[in-house]
Amino acid sequence: MTMAWDSASFESILAMIVAALFAVAGVVNLAGLGGVKRDFARWGYPAWFQLLCGALELLGAALLLGQQTRVFGLTLVGAIMIGALFTLLRNRESFRHLAPALIFSALIVATVALRA
């Protein structure tokens, strides 16, 4: 028995991967794990902004899970990544910080492209 792969199936798989990544990122931001608190402070953001980002990341992940809400999820996580990339570039962060943001962004773009 062979499984046929169409763009809708691949789009759903990519959306689930992006949802999982944003769920993890949301938990990390909400819990302030690693150097998250230090990074947000260094970038000049108030302490509550880290919590807002975490909550929005979790919301985006949840929206990506539903076929009916996926467009809203992609829009939200896309906006989050635009803000993140702007912050990282403005602060001249190292590639260590920039690489994950670029990978997340590429996965979002690929998921949107497969929806078309």
PLY file of the C-alpha trace (Angstrom):
ply
format ascii 1.0
element vertex 116
property float x
property float y
property float z
element edge 115
property int vertex1
property int vertex2
end_header
0.00 0.00 0.00
1.46 3.35 -1.01
0.59 6.69 0.48
0.00 9.51 -1.96
1.55 12.79 -0.90
-0.22 15.88 -2.11
0.47 19.51 -1.28
-2.40 19.62 1.23
-0.92 16.72 3.20
2.54 18.22 3.15
1.13 21.62 4.14
-0.62 20.04 7.14
2.58 18.30 8.22
4.58 21.52 7.92
1.88 23.41 9.85
2.12 20.85 12.67
5.91 21.22 12.75
5.61 25.02 12.89
2.94 24.69 15.61
5.23 22.46 17.69
8.15 24.88 17.30
6.02 27.86 18.35
4.52 25.94 21.26
8.02 25.20 22.56
9.09 28.82 21.98
5.99 30.04 23.80
6.69 27.86 26.83
10.33 28.97 26.87
9.30 32.63 26.81
6.56 32.23 29.41
8.85 30.30 31.75
11.79 32.62 31.12
14.06 29.65 30.47
17.72 30.05 29.58
18.75 33.61 28.87
15.30 34.75 27.75
14.80 37.34 30.51
18.31 38.69 29.99
17.84 38.85 26.21
14.54 40.75 26.38
16.07 43.22 28.86
19.16 43.63 26.68
16.94 44.36 23.69
15.20 47.10 25.67
11.82 45.43 26.11
9.85 45.59 29.37
9.56 42.37 31.40
5.89 41.87 30.48
6.75 41.81 26.76
8.40 38.40 27.12
5.13 37.06 28.56
3.11 38.65 25.76
5.40 37.07 23.17
5.08 33.66 24.83
1.29 33.91 24.97
1.08 34.99 21.31
3.39 32.14 20.29
1.14 29.63 22.07
-1.95 31.20 20.49
-0.31 31.01 17.06
0.57 27.34 17.64
-3.03 26.56 18.63
-4.43 28.37 15.58
-2.11 26.41 13.29
-3.60 23.12 14.47
-7.04 23.74 12.95
-7.61 23.76 9.21
-10.22 26.52 9.65
-7.90 28.72 11.75
-4.59 27.96 10.06
-4.53 31.18 7.99
-4.91 33.21 11.19
-2.16 31.16 12.82
0.18 31.65 9.88
-0.54 35.38 9.90
0.16 35.63 13.62
3.36 33.57 13.63
4.52 35.40 10.50
4.04 38.74 12.28
5.87 37.38 15.33
8.82 36.38 13.14
8.94 39.77 11.43
9.21 41.36 14.88
11.80 38.82 16.02
13.95 39.26 12.92
13.73 43.05 13.24
14.83 42.81 16.89
17.71 40.45 16.12
18.99 42.51 13.19
18.56 45.84 15.00
20.62 44.49 17.89
23.18 42.87 15.60
22.73 39.48 17.21
25.04 36.63 16.31
24.11 33.93 13.83
23.42 31.68 16.83
20.32 33.81 17.53
19.50 34.57 13.90
19.64 30.99 12.52
16.60 29.63 14.41
14.56 32.71 13.46
15.49 32.21 9.80
14.55 28.53 9.95
11.20 29.30 11.62
10.55 31.97 8.97
11.44 29.63 6.11
9.05 26.98 7.46
6.26 29.55 7.69
6.90 30.73 4.11
6.95 27.12 2.86
3.66 26.39 4.64
2.02 29.49 3.14
3.37 28.60 -0.32
1.83 25.13 -0.12
-1.56 26.63 0.73
-1.65 28.52 -2.57
0 1
1 2
2 3
3 4
4 5
5 6
6 7
7 8
8 9
9 10
10 11
11 12
12 13
13 14
14 15
15 16
16 17
17 18
18 19
19 20
20 21
21 22
22 23
23 24
24 25
25 26
26 27
27 28
28 29
29 30
30 31
31 32
32 33
33 34
34 35
35 36
36 37
37 38
38 39
39 40
40 41
41 42
42 43
43 44
44 45
45 46
46 47
47 48
48 49
49 50
50 51
51 52
52 53
53 54
54 55
55 56
56 57
57 58
58 59
59 60
60 61
61 62
62 63
63 64
64 65
65 66
66 67
67 68
68 69
69 70
70 71
71 72
72 73
73 74
74 75
75 76
76 77
77 78
78 79
79 80
80 81
81 82
82 83
83 84
84 85
85 86
86 87
87 88
88 89
89 90
90 91
91 92
92 93
93 94
94 95
95 96
96 97
97 98
98 99
99 100
100 101
101 102
102 103
103 104
104 105
105 106
106 107
107 108
108 109
109 110
110 111
111 112
112 113
113 114
114 115
